[in-house]
Amino acid sequence: MESTIHSHTNSKTRVLLASLIGTTIEFFDFYIYATAAVLVFPHLFFPTSSGSAAILQSLATFAIAFVARPIGAAIFGHLGDRIGRKATLVAALLLMGFSTVAIGLLPSYAQIGVFAPLLLALCRLGQGLGLSGEWSGAVLLATENAPKGKRAWYGMFPQLGAPLGFILAVSSFLILGALISNEEFLAWGWRIPFIASALLVILGLYIRLKLHETPVFQKVISKHEEEKAPFKQVLAHHSKQVILGTLATVCTLVLFYLMTVFSLNWGTTALGYSRDVFLKMQLIATLGFAACIPISAVLSEKFGRKKTSICICIISILFGLVFSYFFIPNSPISVLTFLCTGLSIMGLTYGPIGTILSEIFPVSVRYTGSALAYNLASILGASFAPLIATKLAQSYGIAAVGYYLCGASLLSLLAFLCIRETKDENTLST
């Protein structure tokens, strides 16, 4: 049986590329939706509401995907722990890609009335279900193929898909802004990134269909140790890990959506920056995001996941306390500094989190456990974060948004204090 497992070993390059491409598509899809939810959808899908109400309704559709994600985690987690990582990743990618392309083809409110926002919400639901299985599977693909002592480094590659997808998404909107007028952008230009995402999905499918099952899960199959009901098993025997993993991830997701969706909305409305200027600042800041992901992987490999993550949560709390001192009107340098600092901290928090969630669950329920923890954190830390932040800023000022980040960071800090260190554990153990 050992020879069979060895003969189905994946190449390092294919594993890392396959894990990277999926999360790149994930964040490209999510961020083009987030950008459109701020700049386009209020006008085309909620035109009967006032300006602020339309934006809030649009951001509510943004939240739908996160609410759906625990359901998707149960479905795709079950498939991933029953039939394998490869097939599940392909299915998740197909659902995610189909939903995103469909958004680009939707008629507007002016064409079909109330059915337009309903169809938008349905497509967003499909995105959420697909994405709920994508991230966890990509992380497991990387970490379960990693050699000894390099799990955090391998687990960092799916995380790099976030800044890459962000850069692709922002660049696409900037290019469109340079080539067409605002009227053309609202009329049809916004659809191009959604439809063009089909090219990324095709590339992702091509790479993933050539993969073999991970050696760790091959071992589970060879011993017939697959769980018949992994979701039930996780809730019955690993609920503590789910709770701790969920809370540990909250800081990462709150920070990301404050620095992207909320910042874009607030910067282009309350602060008066143009769409192109603010997107360019976010694009520059994303370079810090990308650079800090491998740095955090190196730190967590050297000092341990727990100690590294605790220190980063403290940094995030400090950033929240000075939030309002940098995010101010008529000062592009201050805003750029704010974005660079926040997204760099985001890179530090995001780099090790996938490895941590994959390591705190046994192999036989790892897909379900890590997916459930991550997607529950998406509800707590991401789904309503732009909405909550916008209401806080409108009611109490921008400093209140910083305190919101402090609270999320403190929750994650407490969770990391309770999570065991997994750096030197043998993940082949079920």
Phi, psi and omega per residue, in radians:
M1 nan -0.559 3.126
E2 -1.073 -0.664 3.132
S3 -1.157 -0.582 3.107
T4 -1.142 -0.754 3.126
I5 -1.116 -0.745 -3.118
H6 -1.119 -0.640 -3.088
S7 -1.233 -0.260 -3.139
H8 -1.903 0.459 3.116
T9 -1.326 2.376 3.111
N10 -1.475 2.609 3.056
S11 -1.257 2.615 -3.125
K12 -1.017 -0.807 -3.091
T13 -1.082 -0.757 -3.108
R14 -1.165 -0.703 3.128
V15 -1.083 -0.874 -3.083
L16 -1.169 -0.676 3.125
L17 -1.197 -0.702 -3.134
A18 -1.171 -0.636 3.110
S19 -1.287 -0.580 -3.129
L20 -1.278 -0.732 -3.040
I21 -1.120 -0.655 -3.097
G22 -1.152 -0.822 -3.135
T23 -1.270 -0.457 3.029
T24 -1.097 -0.807 3.094
I25 -1.101 -0.736 -3.134
E26 -0.970 -0.896 -3.071
F27 -1.338 -0.496 3.010
F28 -1.079 -0.874 -3.141
D29 -1.057 -0.801 -3.091
F30 -1.180 -0.677 -3.062
Y31 -1.375 -0.554 3.044
I32 -1.149 -0.569 3.055
Y33 -1.190 -0.792 -3.120
A34 -1.061 -0.742 3.125
T35 -1.136 -0.788 3.122
A36 -1.145 -0.573 3.129
A37 -1.117 -0.467 3.115
V38 -1.576 -0.742 -2.957
L39 -1.702 -0.453 -2.962
V40 -2.099 -0.952 -2.976
F41 -1.019 -0.626 3.096
P42 -1.005 -0.574 -3.109
H43 -1.434 -0.662 -3.016
L44 -1.630 -0.500 -3.050
F45 -1.975 -0.274 3.125
F46 -2.341 0.866 -3.021
P47 -1.279 -0.268 -3.091
T48 -1.450 -0.158 -3.136
S49 -1.678 2.836 3.074
S50 -1.194 2.958 -3.060
G51 -0.961 -0.943 -3.110
S52 -1.202 -0.666 3.130
A53 -1.153 -0.670 3.128
A54 -1.116 -0.706 3.116
I55 -1.135 -0.753 3.131
L56 -1.115 -0.685 3.093
Q57 -1.151 -0.689 3.113
S58 -1.138 -0.740 3.107
L59 -1.155 -0.464 3.079
A60 -1.157 -0.672 3.059
T61 -1.152 -0.554 3.056
F62 -1.041 -0.639 -3.091
A63 -1.298 -0.397 -3.065
I64 -0.983 -0.728 -3.094
A65 -1.061 -0.630 -3.114
F66 -1.260 -0.626 3.096
V67 -1.123 -0.598 -3.125
A68 -1.342 -0.298 -2.963
R69 -1.150 -0.641 3.063
P70 -1.070 -0.599 3.080
I71 -1.124 -0.802 3.088
G72 -1.106 -0.608 3.110
A73 -1.087 -0.710 3.117
A74 -1.150 -0.732 -3.106
I75 -1.208 -0.967 -3.080
F76 -1.277 -0.536 3.053
G77 -1.098 -0.732 3.096
H78 -1.050 -0.814 3.139
L79 -1.129 -0.741 -3.104
G80 -1.133 -0.603 3.141
D81 -1.552 -0.205 3.134
R82 -1.768 -0.868 -3.054
I83 -1.889 -0.204 3.056
G84 2.157 2.844 -3.084
R85 -1.255 -0.734 -3.011
K86 -1.076 -0.954 -3.085
A87 -1.086 -0.651 -3.131
T88 -1.174 -0.711 3.113
L89 -1.100 -0.674 3.110
V90 -1.129 -0.773 3.138
A91 -1.117 -0.747 3.135
A92 -1.103 -0.719 3.138
L93 -1.126 -0.711 3.125
L94 -1.106 -0.799 3.140
L95 -1.122 -0.768 3.135
M96 -1.081 -0.798 -3.114
G97 -1.160 -0.751 3.139
F98 -1.078 -0.758 -3.112
S99 -1.123 -0.696 -3.113
T100 -1.186 -0.799 3.118
V101 -1.083 -0.669 -3.139
A102 -1.078 -0.631 3.110
I103 -1.044 -0.697 3.140
G104 -1.180 -0.234 -3.120
L105 -1.864 0.022 -3.055
L106 -1.217 2.457 2.973
P107 -1.277 2.758 -3.088
S108 -1.567 3.081 3.101
Y109 -1.063 -0.645 -3.131
A110 -1.127 -0.403 -3.097
Q111 -1.609 -0.740 -3.058
I112 -2.264 0.168 3.072
G113 1.190 -2.416 -3.006
V114 -1.127 -0.343 3.113
F115 -1.164 -0.405 -3.136
A116 -1.095 -0.948 3.095
P117 -1.145 -0.503 3.092
L118 -1.163 -0.742 3.099
L119 -1.176 -0.643 3.078
L120 -1.057 -0.770 3.125
A121 -1.123 -0.658 3.128
L122 -1.141 -0.777 3.105
C123 -1.127 -0.668 3.097
R124 -1.124 -0.627 3.058
L125 -1.076 -0.773 3.099
G126 -1.075 -0.704 3.062
Q127 -1.011 -0.810 -3.103
G128 -1.103 -0.730 3.127
L129 -1.112 -0.766 3.139
G130 -1.155 -0.764 -3.111
L131 -1.190 -0.448 -3.130
S132 -1.117 -0.487 3.112
G133 -1.700 -0.286 -3.051
E134 -1.252 -0.936 -3.004
W135 -1.078 -0.876 -3.100
S136 -1.085 -0.722 3.131
G137 -1.120 -0.684 3.134
A138 -1.142 -0.713 3.115
V139 -1.128 -0.747 3.126
L140 -1.162 -0.661 3.089
L141 -0.987 -0.730 -3.116
A142 -1.317 -0.903 -3.026
T143 -1.238 -0.579 -3.122
E144 -1.381 -0.145 3.009
N145 -1.813 0.024 -3.040
A146 -1.357 2.471 3.019
P147 -1.269 2.906 -3.099
K148 -1.011 2.350 3.094
G149 1.418 0.087 -3.116
K150 -2.269 0.344 -3.114
R151 -1.112 -0.729 3.133
A152 -1.144 -0.637 3.131
W153 -1.182 -0.805 3.091
Y154 -1.133 -0.728 -3.122
G155 -1.158 -0.246 3.104
M156 -1.326 -0.463 -3.048
F157 -1.118 -0.768 3.047
P158 -1.032 -0.586 -3.132
Q159 -1.172 -0.536 3.102
L160 -1.110 -0.337 3.089
G161 -1.098 -0.444 3.140
A162 -1.125 -0.992 3.108
P163 -1.146 -0.586 3.117
L164 -1.140 -0.791 3.097
G165 -1.110 -0.667 3.104
F166 -1.099 -0.792 3.140
I167 -1.101 -0.760 3.108
L168 -1.076 -0.742 -3.108
A169 -1.158 -0.872 -3.125
V170 -1.109 -0.733 3.138
S171 -1.064 -0.683 -3.130
S172 -1.114 -0.689 3.116
F173 -1.241 -0.625 3.113
L174 -1.171 -0.717 3.119
I175 -1.109 -0.762 3.102
L176 -1.088 -0.690 3.137
G177 -1.122 -0.535 3.136
A178 -1.395 -0.447 -3.023
L179 -1.694 -0.487 -3.072
I180 -2.276 2.845 -3.138
S181 -1.356 2.916 3.097
N182 -1.062 -0.653 3.121
E183 -1.118 -0.743 3.115
E184 -1.196 -0.633 3.112
F185 -1.087 -0.809 3.129
L186 -1.189 -0.581 -3.090
A187 -1.276 -0.805 -3.067
W188 -2.628 -0.348 -3.036
G189 -1.101 -0.603 -3.119
W190 -1.088 -0.395 -3.096
R191 -1.268 -0.428 -3.016
I192 -1.034 -0.847 3.127
P193 -1.037 -0.658 -3.141
F194 -1.133 -0.813 -3.121
I195 -1.218 -0.688 -3.123
A196 -1.165 -0.333 3.120
S197 -1.074 -0.321 3.096
A198 -1.026 -0.569 3.130
L199 -1.136 -0.724 3.107
L200 -1.155 -0.676 -3.141
V201 -1.124 -0.746 3.121
I202 -1.067 -0.761 3.111
L203 -1.088 -0.767 3.127
G204 -1.078 -0.724 3.109
L205 -1.121 -0.725 3.137
Y206 -1.024 -0.764 -3.119
I207 -1.236 -0.755 -3.035
R208 -1.276 -0.552 3.132
L209 -1.175 -0.282 3.116
K210 -1.612 0.002 -3.123
L211 -1.420 2.743 2.925
H212 -1.807 2.884 3.081
E213 -1.085 2.649 3.135
T214 -1.137 2.549 -3.128
P215 -1.049 -0.582 3.136
V216 -1.124 -0.783 -3.135
F217 -1.322 -0.500 3.022
Q218 -1.017 -0.650 3.131
K219 -1.158 -0.691 3.090
V220 -1.072 -0.775 -3.133
I221 -1.117 -0.743 -3.095
S222 -1.120 -0.472 3.133
K223 -1.693 0.043 -3.121
H224 0.973 0.777 -3.095
E225 -1.849 0.300 3.090
E226 -1.128 2.442 3.090
E227 -1.382 2.356 3.106
K228 -1.255 -0.581 -3.135
A229 -2.360 1.322 -3.054
P230 -1.054 -0.637 -3.141
F231 -1.089 -0.793 3.112
K232 -1.094 -0.689 3.138
Q233 -1.130 -0.714 3.124
V234 -1.104 -0.816 -3.123
L235 -1.155 -0.615 -3.074
A236 -1.347 -0.651 -2.974
H237 -2.127 -0.181 -3.069
H238 -2.332 0.488 -3.106
S239 -1.144 -0.566 3.104
K240 -1.082 -0.783 3.125
Q241 -1.110 -0.642 3.117
V242 -1.104 -0.804 -3.122
I243 -1.112 -0.839 -3.123
L244 -1.138 -0.725 3.121
G245 -1.116 -0.668 3.108
T246 -1.104 -0.892 -3.111
L247 -1.150 -0.614 3.131
A248 -1.120 -0.484 -3.067
T249 -1.574 -0.249 -3.051
V250 -1.022 -0.790 -3.115
C251 -0.992 -0.803 -3.121
T252 -1.005 -0.824 -3.045
L253 -1.314 -0.692 3.072
V254 -1.042 -0.815 -3.118
L255 -1.058 -0.775 -3.101
F256 -1.083 -0.809 -3.051
Y257 -1.382 -0.346 2.966
L258 -1.245 -0.702 -3.074
M259 -1.376 -0.261 -3.103
T260 -1.964 -1.299 -3.027
V261 -1.172 -0.938 -3.134
F262 -1.074 -0.810 -3.109
S263 -1.052 -0.721 3.127
L264 -1.110 -0.769 3.133
N265 -1.109 -0.873 -3.089
W266 -1.201 -0.676 -3.122
G267 -1.162 -0.606 -3.102
T268 -1.601 -0.073 3.095
T269 -2.028 -1.289 -3.058
A270 -1.145 -0.648 -3.097
L271 -1.589 -0.259 3.011
G272 1.419 0.263 3.094
Y273 -1.358 2.597 3.057
S274 -1.269 2.792 3.134
R275 -1.004 -0.826 -3.065
D276 -1.135 -0.746 -3.134
V277 -1.083 -0.798 -3.091
F278 -1.219 -0.679 3.104
L279 -1.096 -0.641 3.102
K280 -1.133 -0.703 3.096
M281 -1.126 -0.732 3.095
Q282 -1.112 -0.649 3.139
L283 -1.113 -0.748 3.092
I284 -1.095 -0.782 -3.113
A285 -1.117 -0.487 -3.134
T286 -1.138 -0.425 3.087
L287 -1.100 -0.656 3.059
G288 -1.176 -0.660 3.059
F289 -0.990 -0.879 -3.109
A290 -1.131 -0.698 -3.088
A291 -1.185 -0.580 -3.052
C292 -1.427 -0.293 3.110
I293 -1.114 -0.921 3.092
P294 -1.145 -0.528 3.091
I295 -1.076 -0.784 3.140
S296 -1.156 -0.575 3.103
A297 -1.137 -0.747 3.111
V298 -1.106 -0.764 -3.141
L299 -1.109 -0.748 -3.115
S300 -1.256 -0.452 3.065
E301 -1.288 -0.596 -3.098
K302 -1.473 -0.822 -3.019
F303 -1.797 -0.155 -3.105
G304 1.799 2.636 -3.094
R305 -1.155 -0.723 -3.018
K306 -1.164 -0.933 -3.101
K307 -1.082 -0.743 3.132
T308 -1.075 -0.795 -3.089
S309 -1.193 -0.623 3.087
I310 -1.075 -0.798 3.139
C311 -1.090 -0.696 -3.123
I312 -1.185 -0.658 3.090
C313 -1.079 -0.671 3.099
I314 -1.114 -0.727 3.091
I315 -1.071 -0.715 3.134
S316 -1.124 -0.665 3.091
I317 -1.096 -0.786 3.122
L318 -1.065 -0.689 3.111
F319 -1.111 -0.709 3.118
G320 -1.073 -0.595 -3.132
L321 -1.200 -0.461 -3.124
V322 -1.901 0.248 -3.070
F323 -0.835 -0.864 -2.996
S324 -1.342 -0.231 -3.089
Y325 -1.334 -0.309 -3.089
F326 -1.956 -0.553 -3.045
F327 -1.545 1.351 -3.004
I328 -2.238 2.729 -3.132
P329 -1.283 2.785 3.041
N330 1.010 0.499 3.115
S331 -2.569 1.353 -3.108
P332 -0.991 -0.605 3.138
I333 -1.132 -0.736 3.118
S334 -1.135 -0.745 3.137
V335 -1.139 -0.726 3.113
L336 -1.118 -0.709 3.086
T337 -1.075 -0.748 3.100
F338 -1.022 -0.856 -3.113
L339 -1.147 -0.750 3.141
C340 -1.101 -0.745 -3.140
T341 -1.138 -0.848 -3.096
G342 -1.113 -0.773 -3.121
L343 -1.281 -0.468 3.037
S344 -1.191 -0.743 3.067
I345 -1.100 -0.663 3.079
M346 -1.005 -0.756 3.101
G347 -1.060 -0.678 3.124
L348 -1.167 -0.696 -3.136
T349 -1.268 -0.598 -2.989
Y350 -1.405 -0.564 -3.060
G351 -0.922 -0.898 -3.061
P352 -1.566 -0.179 -2.925
I353 -1.145 -0.618 3.120
G354 -1.126 -0.755 3.114
T355 -1.105 -0.737 -3.141
I356 -1.056 -0.847 -3.114
L357 -1.139 -0.583 3.131
S358 -1.283 -0.498 -3.042
E359 -1.506 -0.336 -3.075
I360 -1.504 -0.046 3.103
F361 -2.054 2.545 3.060
P362 -1.191 2.767 -3.016
V363 -0.989 -0.732 -3.008
S364 -1.147 -0.355 3.107
V365 -2.249 0.333 -3.015
R366 -1.163 -0.715 -3.126
Y367 -1.100 -0.836 -3.135
T368 -1.127 -0.823 -3.088
G369 -1.103 -0.860 -3.111
S370 -1.184 -0.676 3.117
A371 -1.132 -0.732 -3.120
L372 -1.136 -0.793 -3.137
A373 -1.094 -0.798 -3.101
Y374 -1.145 -0.720 -3.069
N375 -1.383 -0.496 2.966
L376 -1.162 -0.664 3.072
A377 -1.117 -0.525 3.102
S378 -1.119 -0.625 3.087
I379 -1.198 -0.835 -3.088
L380 -1.235 -0.684 -2.967
G381 -1.865 -0.239 -3.039
A382 -2.207 -0.736 -2.942
S383 -0.966 -0.860 -3.081
F384 -1.884 0.136 -3.105
A385 -1.015 -0.858 3.112
P386 -1.082 -0.650 -3.142
L387 -1.169 -0.835 3.133
I388 -1.087 -0.787 -3.124
A389 -1.095 -0.708 3.129
T390 -1.105 -0.775 3.123
K391 -1.146 -0.703 3.115
L392 -1.097 -0.780 -3.125
A393 -1.131 -0.698 3.140
Q394 -1.191 -0.629 -3.044
S395 -1.568 -0.651 -2.992
Y396 -2.210 -0.053 -3.123
G397 1.710 2.894 -3.030
I398 -1.147 -0.453 3.121
A399 -1.060 -0.595 -3.136
A400 -1.098 -0.555 3.090
V401 -1.157 -0.669 3.073
G402 -1.095 -0.693 3.107
Y403 -1.174 -0.573 3.044
Y404 -1.048 -0.768 3.082
L405 -1.111 -0.706 3.108
C406 -1.011 -0.765 3.135
G407 -1.090 -0.755 3.118
A408 -1.133 -0.705 -3.135
S409 -1.165 -0.645 3.116
L410 -1.154 -0.695 3.073
L411 -1.016 -0.811 -3.135
S412 -1.156 -0.681 3.105
L413 -1.022 -0.807 3.129
L414 -1.096 -0.655 3.123
A415 -1.146 -0.750 3.141
F416 -1.144 -0.526 3.076
L417 -1.129 -0.462 -3.097
C418 -1.684 -0.316 -3.130
I419 -1.335 2.423 3.113
R420 -1.287 2.673 3.049
E421 -1.305 2.300 -3.053
T422 -2.047 0.083 -3.031
K423 -0.928 -0.767 -3.031
D424 -1.811 0.192 3.133
E425 -1.352 2.639 3.096
N426 -1.533 1.878 -3.078
T427 -1.360 -0.006 3.034
L428 -1.347 -0.214 -3.135
S429 -1.338 2.335 3.081
T430 -1.688 nan nan
